[in-house]
Amino acid sequence: MEYSPRAVSDQENTEVDPSRGSFGTRFGFLMAAAGSAVGLGNIWKFPYITGEYGGGAFVLVYLACIVIVGLPLMYAELIIGRRGGSDVFGALRNLTAKSGSPAGAAVSSVAGIMAVLSGLFILSFYSVVAGWAVHFLGVSVGAIPAAPGGAGPTFTALFESFEWSATWHTVFMIITVVVVSGGINGGIEKICSRLMPGLIGILLLMLVYVGVTGGLGDSLEFLFAPNFHKLSMEAVVEALGHAFFTLSLGMGAMVTYGSYLKSDRGIVRDGVTIALIDTGVALLAGTVIFAVVFAGGKEAGAGPGLVFVTLPDLFDSMPGGTVIAIAFFVLLIFAALSSAISLLEVVVSFLVDRFGVSRKAAAAGLGVAIWGLGLLSANSSLTFGIPGALSGFLGEGDKAMLDILDNLTTRVMLPLGGVLIAVTAGWLITKEDREAGFEHLERGPGYAKAWTFLIRFVAPVLVLFVLLVKAEFISLG
Ligand code: PFF
């Protein structure tokens, strides 16, 4: 399904800079954007935080966050990218300059710089965790010996071995750099158009498998029967933070991908589709994982080790378990790769568009820098003391770099970036740019009004509130 030349030519403002590259097809764009959203956040993090926060009620709050904050911000990012026609920093600056708003330049510069830094930080530790999935794939196929005693000791040995973690981190970064060097159409679109259908196919096959092996009923009940006694403010804060992370919002990934689109048409529908795919994959992954966990008589609240410890052990004792373990870790790697690509692209497009660096040089140079930073996360014995004032965000006591960067980005930088992008889209760009994506819709004006309200008032206020609670400026008792 190509973006038809007619759809492009009957729109104002549809020209894209051919030297920047663009997505060839609508399908390709959707796979890249959904690929960015669907990642470790869906398959590793969503199930374990849902397990920790007690299931159904948490899922409900998370879904509400996606609809009330996530979707409006998704549209905001896509339209800023599409109309701004540049990297995240440039797109924000272009649109605020057009509106002539005095606050616009300052807000958009801060948002742009923070977005680029978030990309660097997230990818550095994301690649380490993705590397663990590569290691477990190696163990599943029998190429790497498992530690005696099963997945628990295997994971501990991996986690504690700088050499192993750094090796897989290096492999994963090289693959990411190679894909991004290939450009939008020839690299990112091509790879994501293969990874995403593959990922969804594997997940559906796994669903059929757990349908046969059992646990499905308990899993569905855990995920979808809300028990509000278990819901805490802490869980609400986590749900909102995760909504950002899982939809790749707050750091311009969608701005960047939106800037490679040829037309405003379909942006609203695209945003909804991306969110639906992302949520669908998280729920499906949760359903499969908890079915295996409950069928094996294990607890849901195993924490971050859920998919690296609990699950591999259970696979081991199941019929056809080796094949399922291989399928699962391939799934995790596919999901992580399509997200890592978008993280690197945010930073690469910044260097290319701002400083005229060639794509290949930018990808290689940044790849090395991010790899270097990631080495600190690969070394789990390296810990840093967290000053008391920051412990609300970063955790208490001594923390490893991986946890520090994860908390710093998910709990602070993405939500703050989200507030700035929402304020920019809501207040600091022209009405024409703001509403461009709604124009051709039958009930466009109504949708545009509702969206403007959400992005101006609801999203920033809710997110700021959560940040202030986290910073302990507001106490909920
Ligand atoms: N959405 C990804 C996930 O759920 O794993 C993580 C992510 C990717 C966050 C890209 C931000 C981003 F820009």
Boltz pocket constraint, residues with backbone or C-beta under 6 A from the ligand:
constraints:
  - pocket:
      binder: B
      contacts: [[A, 36], [A, 37], [A, 38], [A, 39], [A, 40], [A, 41], [A, 42], [A, 122], [A, 244], [A, 245], [A, 246], [A, 247], [A, 248], [A, 249], [A, 251], [A, 252], [A, 253], [A, 339], [A, 340], [A, 342], [A, 343]]
      max_distance: 6.0
